Amino acid sequence: MKKTYTILGIIIGIIIIVLIFLFINHNKTNKNVNVLSQAEAENAVLEFGKVLQRVPLTADKDIIVDTIQKEYSPYITKDLLNTWTNDTSLAPGREVSSPWPDHIEITETRKVGDEYQINGHLIYMTSNEVEHGGNAGVRDVSAIINIYQDKPLISNFLMAEMN
């Protein structure tokens, strides 16, 4: 009888230790699930800037919509994707063959609540600038980034006129 209580005590002790271990690890892994780091937010904008040239805004609407969905969906929210596919004139992309939007240079990052506002310059290039340096134009841009479905996504993207 005493042996049964000892074994039962050991089993209960092991169960308690396992539960404590699981509780501690669960809190560690879930602690930062919905926290967006500055690096993640900036990387989302930088990566988005690299694909802008792949969306030909002068193509037929079906091609523009398909390309927006393919190229932008990893970087923007579904709401923004729907806005741009419903009215492609609002979408950023390649407006002419040259110059083309090449990349975004970040100038400022601000944390606003749970999201980041990132401002920067969209740099345009032509083959001449690629070969000799410089740029063919600059547009100021601003993006709002937040966590959606555990991913940093752009929920708003604005562009000024080209300088």
C-alpha positions as MATLAB code, in Angstrom:
seq = 'MKKTYTILGIIIGIIIIVLIFLFINHNKTNKNVNVLSQAEAENAVLEFGKVLQRVPLTADKDIIVDTIQKEYSPYITKDLLNTWTNDTSLAPGREVSSPWPDHIEITETRKVGDEYQINGHLIYMTSNEVEHGGNAGVRDVSAIINIYQDKPLISNFLMAEMN';
ca = [
       0.000    0.000    0.000;
       2.806    2.384    0.941;
       4.554    1.486   -2.345;
       1.401    2.401   -4.309;
       1.245    5.836   -2.667;
       4.921    6.415   -3.390;
       4.513    5.532   -7.068;
       1.351    7.635   -7.274;
       3.217   10.561   -5.649;
       6.079   10.247   -8.138;
       3.649   10.175  -11.080;
       1.784   13.241   -9.783;
       5.120   15.023   -9.242;
       6.228   14.258  -12.802;
       2.886   15.484  -14.181;
       3.198   18.730  -12.207;
       6.779   19.274  -13.451;
       5.720   18.630  -17.068;
       2.765   21.024  -16.747;
       4.984   23.743  -15.275;
       7.507   23.226  -18.099;
       4.765   23.412  -20.753;
       3.291   26.545  -19.158;
       6.668   28.309  -19.066;
       7.517   27.395  -22.689;
       4.038   28.338  -23.908;
       4.421   31.817  -22.390;
       7.893   32.240  -23.900;
       6.842   31.267  -27.435;
       3.558   33.188  -27.451;
       4.837   36.300  -25.721;
       5.753   38.131  -28.960;
       3.250   36.627  -31.403;
       1.639   39.936  -32.350;
       4.588   42.247  -31.742;
       6.068   43.814  -34.843;
       9.733   44.726  -34.755;
      11.129   47.753  -36.551;
      13.370   45.485  -38.637;
      10.380   43.396  -39.800;
       8.417   46.511  -40.728;
      11.318   48.048  -42.637;
      12.069   44.776  -44.429;
       8.438   44.538  -45.606;
       8.727   47.997  -47.195;
      12.148   47.305  -48.727;
      10.989   44.011  -50.262;
       7.791   45.622  -51.564;
       9.888   48.334  -53.218;
      11.773   45.708  -55.216;
       8.632   44.306  -56.876;
       6.994   47.591  -57.927;
       8.689   47.476  -61.329;
       7.008   44.116  -62.084;
       3.496   45.604  -62.246;
       2.937   47.137  -65.716;
       0.295   49.828  -65.156;
      -0.100   50.468  -68.898;
      -1.109   46.864  -69.678;
      -4.683   45.612  -70.052;
      -6.656   45.751  -66.805;
      -6.780   41.935  -66.488;
      -2.989   41.733  -66.705;
      -2.566   44.556  -64.176;
      -4.971   42.907  -61.718;
      -3.336   39.473  -62.092;
       0.140   40.957  -61.663;
      -0.888   43.032  -58.638;
      -2.288   39.913  -56.993;
       0.797   37.855  -57.785;
       3.472   40.425  -56.926;
       1.927   42.461  -54.111;
      -0.066   39.902  -52.083;
       2.944   38.777  -49.986;
       3.475   42.388  -48.849;
       0.067   44.082  -48.495;
      -3.190   43.457  -46.651;
      -6.208   41.958  -48.390;
      -8.054   45.271  -48.029;
      -5.301   47.182  -49.819;
      -5.054   44.430  -52.449;
      -8.812   44.706  -53.074;
      -8.598   48.505  -53.323;
      -5.839   48.338  -55.918;
      -7.366   45.507  -57.962;
     -10.764   47.250  -57.999;
      -9.219   50.558  -59.096;
      -5.826   49.944  -60.686;
      -5.273   53.700  -61.112;
      -4.613   53.819  -57.353;
      -1.929   51.114  -57.471;
       1.790   51.819  -57.620;
       3.868   50.145  -60.298;
       5.691   50.624  -63.562;
       3.983   53.504  -65.377;
       6.260   53.541  -68.443;
       9.055   51.338  -69.711;
      11.666   53.833  -68.559;
      12.213   55.150  -65.944;
      10.999   52.339  -63.681;
      10.563   52.161  -59.901;
      13.676   50.370  -58.669;
      13.669   50.371  -54.877;
      12.668   52.234  -51.730;
      15.168   54.012  -49.503;
      13.839   54.453  -45.971;
      14.301   57.910  -44.458;
      12.222   57.645  -41.288;
      10.556   54.946  -39.194;
       8.098   55.794  -36.430;
       6.257   53.432  -34.116;
       2.631   54.498  -33.724;
       0.816   52.186  -31.307;
       1.160   48.620  -32.604;
       2.120   49.666  -36.133;
       4.955   51.453  -37.886;
       4.815   54.403  -40.239;
       7.711   54.291  -42.645;
       8.604   57.202  -44.893;
      11.095   57.065  -47.675;
      11.980   57.655  -51.301;
      10.950   55.489  -54.217;
      13.969   55.609  -56.521;
      13.443   55.475  -60.291;
      16.106   54.212  -62.674;
      16.870   53.957  -66.371;
      19.586   51.874  -67.983;
      21.785   54.996  -67.998;
      21.624   55.348  -64.192;
      22.153   51.619  -63.725;
      25.341   51.904  -65.780;
      26.642   55.298  -64.589;
      25.047   55.788  -61.150;
      22.494   58.225  -59.820;
      18.760   58.022  -60.304;
      16.178   59.122  -62.834;
      13.748   60.507  -60.275;
      12.461   60.224  -56.743;
       8.987   60.039  -55.215;
       8.300   60.407  -51.531;
       6.397   57.413  -50.142;
       4.758   56.570  -46.845;
       3.628   53.145  -45.637;
       1.771   51.836  -42.600;
       2.814   48.327  -41.523;
       1.192   46.046  -38.969;
       0.953   42.347  -38.153;
      -1.795   40.519  -40.043;
      -2.049   36.734  -39.735;
       1.409   36.685  -38.081;
       3.050   38.555  -40.991;
       4.163   42.172  -41.338;
       1.953   43.639  -44.075;
       1.480   47.097  -45.569;
      -2.029   48.382  -44.869;
      -1.601   51.798  -46.470;
       0.830   53.086  -49.089;
       0.927   56.647  -50.393;
       3.137   58.233  -53.070;
       3.793   61.886  -53.841;
       4.449   63.226  -57.319;
       7.898   62.542  -58.772;
      10.607   65.082  -57.939;
];
